[in-house]
Amino acid sequence: MCLVDAPGPRHTGPVDGVGAVVTTGIYCVPSCAARPRPENVRAFPTAAGAEVAGFRACHRCRPYRGEQQAPGAASPLVCRAVDLIASGGLDEGGEAALAARLGMSARHLRRVFRDQVGATPDQLARSRRAHFARRLLDDTDLSITDVAFAAGFGSVRQFNREMAGTFHAPPRELRGRRRRADRLVADGGLALRLPLSPAVDLDRRLQHLAATAIPGVSSGTAGGYRRTVRHDGDPGVIEICGGGRGHALLVVHLPRLEGLIHLVGSVRGLVEGRADGFEEYVRAVVARRVDPADVQGAVGHIAERYGAPVPGLLPLGLSRTFPEPDDLGADGLDRAVAEAVRCRAVRSADEGQRDVRR
């Protein structure tokens, strides 16, 4: 489809719990081949928690290759907060704004995060950015500056400082350590490995995405799935296909890479079946108003009429992005869809607030 076949690094699955060796100052994932004495190992619920305690990632199992997620025993509140952080919930307003969104004080939010994650929300976000940047250093030939801004850092100086604090080495030295099999090559675009949860059946998920593709917006191919996206207001294209154990292969075609970490998080949700954006709301509302056989056609009509055209994509079977809420018209079915979707979005947000407070 779009990517070279690459076996990839050994560890690419999600990171949920690590063991840190007090005699070496190194933390590892449970599957690491290293076997330290049990009495020398401290357990941490996340890699971020181990890093806050002063430990660095193992060079053998490379925990940063996986995606940090809420610990299995975490409360619904913490799970919701981790999802919000992954989607950029700390980019504006910091911990105080995130806490207000969850209906609590920043002090209480930090306390429950320390108890369940081993790090504050801000420390988890910084660790996620550093891990994503490290993967970009391994997988791509992006410049140090481009890696910094793609991972969500505000400046190269901040990036250098954070990487040195997390990995005990500057970015250029870290890139020099990458393995030959790490580097990905794509026929255009930027190729990345996308860590996935072990429960994801990637082939089945790609088949489902292909079967529900919206004409002009997305399409299934013999090798995978592609679709248009909006990233920071600009149109782009993503392509997803099979990778290796614990990961998919992703190629992004974007005019700018700033904040790429958040787009990759959204794509991961899409592949894992956790997409809950406006497009899914529209599809659900339409499904309640037309016959099941007509849902795809009705959603495709909305996209064709109100989506933003993107020239030059016809060879890929794509032509436009899916409309945003304010793009929908004020006539007929589209008006009903827009109003129902907005009401549902508000209701879902309220339900999410109640869930995290339980």
C-alpha positions as CSV (number, residue, x, y, z in Angstrom):
1,M,0.0,0.0,0.0
2,C,2.2,2.8,1.3
3,L,4.9,1.4,3.6
4,V,7.9,-0.8,3.4
5,D,7.7,-4.0,5.3
6,A,9.6,-3.5,8.5
7,P,9.9,-6.0,11.4
8,G,10.3,-3.3,13.9
9,P,11.6,-3.2,17.5
10,R,10.9,-5.9,20.0
11,H,8.5,-3.9,22.3
12,T,5.8,-1.8,20.7
13,G,2.7,-2.6,22.8
14,P,1.2,-0.4,25.6
15,V,3.1,0.2,28.8
16,D,1.1,-0.7,31.9
17,G,3.3,-1.3,34.9
18,V,7.1,-1.4,34.9
19,G,9.8,-2.7,37.3
20,A,12.7,-0.5,38.4
21,V,16.0,-2.0,39.6
22,V,17.3,0.0,42.5
23,T,20.9,-1.2,42.0
24,T,21.1,-0.1,38.4
25,G,18.7,2.8,38.2
26,I,17.0,1.2,35.2
27,Y,13.3,0.4,34.7
28,C,12.0,-2.3,32.3
29,V,8.7,-3.7,31.0
30,P,7.7,-7.1,32.4
31,S,8.6,-8.9,29.2
32,C,12.3,-7.8,29.4
33,A,14.8,-10.6,29.2
34,A,16.8,-9.1,32.1
35,R,16.3,-10.9,35.3
36,P,17.3,-8.8,38.3
37,R,17.0,-10.1,41.9
38,P,13.4,-9.6,43.0
39,E,14.4,-7.9,46.2
40,N,16.1,-5.2,44.1
41,V,13.0,-4.4,42.0
42,R,10.4,-1.7,42.7
43,A,7.1,-1.7,40.9
44,F,5.6,1.4,39.3
45,P,2.2,1.7,37.7
46,T,3.6,3.6,34.7
47,A,6.9,4.5,33.1
48,A,6.3,8.1,34.0
49,G,6.2,7.1,37.7
50,A,9.5,5.4,37.4
51,E,11.1,8.4,35.7
52,V,9.8,10.7,38.4
53,A,11.5,8.5,40.9
54,G,14.8,8.9,39.0
55,F,15.0,5.7,36.9
56,R,15.8,5.6,33.2
57,A,14.5,3.3,30.4
58,C,16.2,0.0,29.7
59,H,18.2,0.0,26.5
60,R,17.3,-3.7,25.9
61,C,13.5,-3.7,26.2
62,R,13.1,0.1,25.4
63,P,9.8,0.8,27.3
64,Y,9.4,4.1,25.3
65,R,8.5,2.0,22.3
66,G,5.0,1.5,23.8
67,E,2.3,3.9,24.5
68,Q,1.7,4.9,28.2
69,Q,-1.9,4.3,29.2
70,A,-3.9,4.4,32.5
71,P,-3.0,1.5,34.8
72,G,-5.4,-1.5,34.8
73,A,-6.5,-0.7,38.3
74,A,-7.0,3.0,37.7
75,S,-10.3,4.7,38.5
76,P,-12.7,5.9,35.8
77,L,-11.6,9.4,36.7
78,V,-7.9,8.7,36.0
79,C,-8.7,6.8,32.8
80,R,-10.7,9.8,31.6
81,A,-8.0,12.2,32.5
82,V,-5.3,10.1,30.8
83,D,-7.4,10.1,27.6
84,L,-7.8,13.9,27.8
85,I,-4.1,14.3,28.3
86,A,-3.4,12.1,25.2
87,S,-5.6,14.4,23.2
88,G,-3.9,17.6,24.3
89,G,-5.9,18.4,27.4
90,L,-3.0,20.1,29.1
91,D,-2.0,22.3,26.1
92,E,-4.1,25.2,27.2
93,G,-4.7,26.0,30.9
94,G,-2.6,23.3,32.4
95,E,-3.6,21.1,35.3
96,A,-6.1,23.6,36.7
97,A,-8.1,23.6,33.4
98,L,-8.0,19.8,33.2
99,A,-9.2,19.5,36.8
100,A,-12.0,22.0,36.2
101,R,-13.1,20.0,33.2
102,L,-13.3,16.9,35.4
103,G,-15.2,18.7,38.1
104,M,-12.5,18.8,40.9
105,S,-9.6,20.8,42.2
106,A,-6.2,20.7,40.7
107,R,-4.8,19.6,44.1
108,H,-7.2,16.6,44.3
109,L,-6.4,15.6,40.7
110,R,-2.7,15.7,41.4
111,R,-3.2,13.6,44.5
112,V,-5.2,10.8,42.8
113,F,-2.6,10.8,39.9
114,R,0.3,10.4,42.3
115,D,-1.6,7.5,44.0
116,Q,-2.6,5.7,40.8
117,V,-0.2,6.7,38.1
118,G,2.9,7.5,40.2
119,A,3.2,11.0,38.6
120,T,1.2,14.2,38.3
121,P,-0.8,14.9,35.1
122,D,1.9,17.3,33.9
123,Q,4.6,14.8,34.6
124,L,2.7,12.1,32.6
125,A,2.2,14.5,29.7
126,R,5.9,15.4,29.7
127,S,6.9,11.7,29.8
128,R,4.5,11.0,26.9
129,R,6.0,13.8,24.8
130,A,9.5,12.5,25.5
131,H,8.6,8.9,24.6
132,F,6.9,10.0,21.4
133,A,9.9,12.1,20.4
134,R,12.2,9.2,21.1
135,R,10.2,7.0,18.8
136,L,10.4,9.7,16.1
137,L,14.2,9.8,16.6
138,D,14.3,6.0,16.0
139,D,11.8,5.7,13.2
140,T,12.3,8.8,11.1
141,D,14.9,11.1,9.6
142,L,13.2,14.2,10.8
143,S,15.5,17.0,12.0
144,I,15.9,17.5,15.7
145,T,13.8,20.7,15.4
146,D,11.0,19.0,13.6
147,V,10.9,16.2,16.2
148,A,10.7,18.7,19.0
149,F,7.6,20.5,17.6
150,A,6.0,17.3,16.3
151,A,6.1,15.9,19.9
152,G,4.5,19.0,21.3
153,F,7.5,20.8,22.8
154,G,7.4,24.6,22.9
155,S,11.0,25.1,21.9
156,V,14.1,23.1,21.0
157,R,15.7,24.1,24.3
158,Q,12.8,22.7,26.3
159,F,13.0,19.5,24.1
160,N,16.7,19.1,24.8
161,R,16.2,19.6,28.5
162,E,13.4,17.1,28.8
163,M,15.1,14.4,26.7
164,A,18.3,14.7,28.8
165,G,16.2,14.5,32.0
166,T,14.2,11.5,30.8
167,F,16.8,9.5,28.9
168,H,20.0,10.9,30.4
169,A,21.3,11.9,26.9
170,P,20.8,14.7,24.3
171,P,18.6,14.0,21.2
172,R,21.5,13.6,18.8
173,E,23.1,11.0,20.9
174,L,19.8,9.1,21.3
175,R,19.3,9.1,17.5
176,G,22.8,7.6,17.2
177,R,21.7,4.7,19.3
178,R,18.8,3.6,17.1
179,R,18.9,0.2,15.6
180,R,19.1,-0.6,11.9
181,A,15.6,-2.1,11.9
182,D,14.1,1.0,13.5
183,R,14.2,3.3,10.6
184,L,11.1,3.3,8.4
185,V,10.9,4.3,4.7
186,A,7.7,5.3,3.0
187,D,6.9,6.3,-0.6
188,G,6.1,9.8,0.4
189,G,4.9,11.0,3.8
190,L,6.2,10.3,7.3
191,A,6.2,6.7,8.4
192,L,5.6,5.8,12.1
193,R,4.9,2.7,14.2
194,L,1.6,2.9,16.0
195,P,1.6,0.9,19.3
196,L,-1.7,-1.0,19.8
197,S,-3.3,-2.8,22.7
198,P,-2.9,-6.5,22.7
199,A,-6.6,-7.1,22.3
200,V,-6.8,-5.3,18.9
201,D,-7.3,-7.6,15.9
202,L,-5.8,-5.2,13.4
203,D,-6.9,-7.1,10.3
204,R,-10.5,-7.2,11.4
205,R,-10.4,-3.6,12.4
206,L,-9.0,-2.5,9.1
207,Q,-11.7,-4.5,7.3
208,H,-14.4,-2.8,9.4
209,L,-12.9,0.7,8.6
210,A,-12.9,-0.2,4.9
211,A,-16.5,-1.5,5.0
212,T,-17.7,1.8,6.7
213,A,-15.5,4.1,4.6
214,I,-17.2,7.4,3.5
215,P,-16.7,8.1,-0.2
216,G,-14.3,10.9,-0.8
217,V,-13.3,11.0,2.9
218,S,-11.9,7.5,3.4
219,S,-11.3,4.3,1.5
220,G,-10.2,0.7,2.1
221,T,-7.5,-0.8,-0.1
222,A,-6.0,-4.3,-0.5
223,G,-3.3,-3.3,1.9
224,G,-5.1,-1.2,4.5
225,Y,-7.0,2.0,5.0
226,R,-6.6,5.7,4.2
227,R,-8.5,8.8,5.0
228,T,-8.4,12.6,5.0
229,V,-7.8,14.4,8.3
230,R,-7.7,17.9,9.6
231,H,-4.6,18.7,11.7
232,D,-4.4,22.2,13.3
233,G,-6.8,23.5,10.7
234,D,-4.9,22.1,7.7
235,P,-6.1,19.1,5.6
236,G,-3.9,16.0,5.4
237,V,-4.0,12.3,4.7
238,I,-3.2,9.2,6.9
239,E,-2.6,5.7,5.7
240,I,-2.7,2.6,8.0
241,C,-1.6,-0.9,7.2
242,G,-0.4,-4.0,9.0
243,G,2.8,-3.8,10.9
244,G,4.2,-6.4,13.2
245,R,3.6,-7.7,16.7
246,G,1.8,-5.1,18.8
247,H,1.8,-2.3,16.2
248,A,0.3,-1.0,13.0
249,L,2.3,1.0,10.4
250,L,1.1,4.6,9.9
251,V,2.1,7.1,7.2
252,V,1.0,10.8,7.6
253,H,1.0,13.4,4.9
254,L,0.7,16.8,6.5
255,P,1.8,20.3,5.5
256,R,3.1,20.9,9.1
257,L,4.1,18.5,11.9
258,E,3.6,20.6,15.0
259,G,1.5,18.7,17.5
260,L,1.7,15.5,15.6
261,I,1.6,13.6,18.9
262,H,-2.1,14.4,19.3
263,L,-3.1,13.3,15.8
264,V,-1.3,10.0,16.3
265,G,-3.3,9.6,19.5
266,S,-6.5,10.1,17.6
267,V,-5.5,7.6,15.0
268,R,-4.7,5.1,17.7
269,G,-8.2,5.5,19.0
270,L,-9.7,5.0,15.5
271,V,-7.8,1.8,15.0
272,E,-8.6,0.5,18.5
273,G,-12.3,1.2,18.1
274,R,-12.4,4.1,20.5
275,A,-13.1,6.9,18.1
276,D,-15.8,9.2,19.6
277,G,-15.6,12.3,17.5
278,F,-18.1,14.3,15.5
279,E,-18.0,12.0,12.6
280,E,-19.2,9.1,14.7
281,Y,-21.9,11.2,16.2
282,V,-23.2,12.1,12.7
283,R,-23.1,8.4,11.7
284,A,-25.1,7.4,14.8
285,V,-27.7,10.1,14.4
286,V,-28.2,9.3,10.7
287,A,-28.5,5.6,11.6
288,R,-31.6,6.4,13.7
289,R,-33.3,8.3,10.8
290,V,-32.8,6.1,7.7
291,D,-32.8,2.5,6.8
292,P,-29.6,0.6,7.7
293,A,-28.8,0.1,4.0
294,D,-28.9,3.8,3.4
295,V,-26.7,5.0,6.2
296,Q,-23.5,5.0,4.2
297,G,-25.1,6.9,1.4
298,A,-26.7,9.5,3.7
299,V,-23.4,10.1,5.5
300,G,-21.6,10.3,2.2
301,H,-24.1,12.9,1.0
302,I,-23.4,15.1,4.0
303,A,-19.7,14.8,3.4
304,E,-20.0,15.6,-0.3
305,R,-22.2,18.6,0.3
306,Y,-20.5,20.2,3.3
307,G,-17.0,18.7,3.5
308,A,-14.0,20.9,2.5
309,P,-12.6,19.9,-0.9
310,V,-8.9,18.9,-1.0
311,P,-7.4,19.0,-4.5
312,G,-4.9,16.4,-5.7
313,L,-6.1,13.4,-3.9
314,L,-8.2,11.7,-6.6
315,P,-5.5,9.1,-7.3
316,L,-5.9,8.0,-3.7
317,G,-9.7,7.8,-4.0
318,L,-10.1,10.8,-1.7
319,S,-11.4,14.3,-2.4
320,R,-12.5,16.1,0.8
321,T,-12.4,16.2,4.6
322,F,-15.4,15.4,6.7
323,P,-17.3,18.5,7.8
324,E,-17.0,20.2,11.2
325,P,-20.1,20.9,13.3
326,D,-20.3,24.5,12.0
327,D,-20.1,23.3,8.4
328,L,-23.4,21.6,8.3
329,G,-26.2,23.3,6.5
330,A,-29.5,24.6,8.0
331,D,-31.8,22.7,5.8
332,G,-33.6,19.4,5.8
333,L,-32.0,16.3,7.1
334,D,-28.7,18.1,7.6
335,R,-30.2,20.6,10.1
336,A,-31.8,17.7,12.0
337,V,-28.5,15.9,12.1
338,A,-26.6,18.9,13.2
339,E,-29.0,19.7,16.1
340,A,-29.3,16.0,17.2
341,V,-25.5,15.7,17.1
342,R,-24.9,18.8,19.2
343,C,-27.5,17.6,21.8
344,R,-25.9,14.2,21.9
345,A,-22.4,15.6,22.3
346,V,-23.6,17.7,25.3
347,R,-25.4,14.7,26.8
348,S,-22.3,12.4,26.3
349,A,-20.1,15.0,28.0
350,D,-22.5,15.1,31.0
351,E,-22.5,11.3,31.2
352,G,-18.7,11.4,31.1
353,Q,-18.6,13.8,34.0
354,R,-20.9,11.5,36.1
355,D,-18.8,8.5,35.2
356,V,-15.5,10.0,36.4
357,R,-17.1,11.1,39.7
358,R,-18.2,7.6,40.6
